[in-house]
Amino acid sequence: MDIFQSVVIAIVEGLTEFLPVSSTGHMIITQEILGVESTTFVKAFTFIIQFGAILSVVCLYWKRFFRLKEVPAGKKGLEAFLIRYDFYWKLFLAFLPAAAFGLLLSDFIDAMLENVAVVAVMLVFGGVLMLFVDKWFANNEGRVTPMTERRSIMVGLYQCISMIPGVSRSMATIVGGMQQGLSRKDAAEFSFFLAVPTMFAASVYKMWSLMSEPESMRQLSDNWVVLVVGMVVAFIVAMAAIKLFISYVTKYGFKAFGWYRIIVGGAIIVMLLCGVSLEMA
């Protein structure tokens, strides 16, 4: 992978990470178009630059991300702790299911990342879902639903579905949030917040995997500039994408993203049926 390929893939990541269109699926397809060989480093690259995009959430929402709640008088011990750190506690509960399944199914997930057909099918399937999600949860708009511990865990379980390439972590968690009664905007923002611990853990895990093998460590050493450039580009592009996405989805909903997924996934399926090889090398 060279600098140009890194920048292109990072732009795709930054644009799609927070949209319900599957950033991983788009990066896999982009890698194939650019002719990027599927090495250990490249597989880790797709996870690690996602964390670069995720850092944009911390910058844009830093006041909410680092704000602690006031503890009412008389509250002490564990109860006081959970009140003060309520935001982080809810994120932790939502993060746990993906952490557990990710560790258990790591090899299976890596194998699916090389299957473009899986990406295409899930793009279409998720696209059909996106066409109806606004109608299903129309009653959520205009009301404030508190994020409880139970709702946090449920959104976390939805996030596990996104381990299938092409599903989209953003789509799974936003739909999960709306299914739990959140408005489109609130569900999208909680999805953004949840991405921070999830992608941080995934990035650390992939980096640790690279560092534990001499050959992988050599690849990391040879390509560290490519990795840093990718993270920076993904961070900058994602900053703009988040603002545009929140504004758009609050006004218009998710139908356009559904049609986009169906068109892209359908086009890939047609190409595969016509004998065009899109499998990662």
Buried (B, 14 or more C-beta within 10 A) or exposed (E): BEEEBBBBBBBBBBBBBBBBBBBBBBBBBBBBEBEBEBBBBBBBBBBBBBBBBBBBBEEBBEEEBEEEEEBEEEBEEEEEEBBBBBBBBBBBBBBBBBBEBBEEBBEEBEEBBBBBBBBBBBBBBBBEBBBEBBEEBEEBBEEEBEBEEEBBBBBBBBBBBBBBBBBBBBBBBBBBBBBBBBBBBBBBBBBBBBBBBBBBBBBEBBBEBBEEEEEBEEBBEEBEEBBBBBBBBBBBBBBEBBEEBBEBBEEEBBBEBBBBBBEBBBEBBEBBEEEEEBEBE
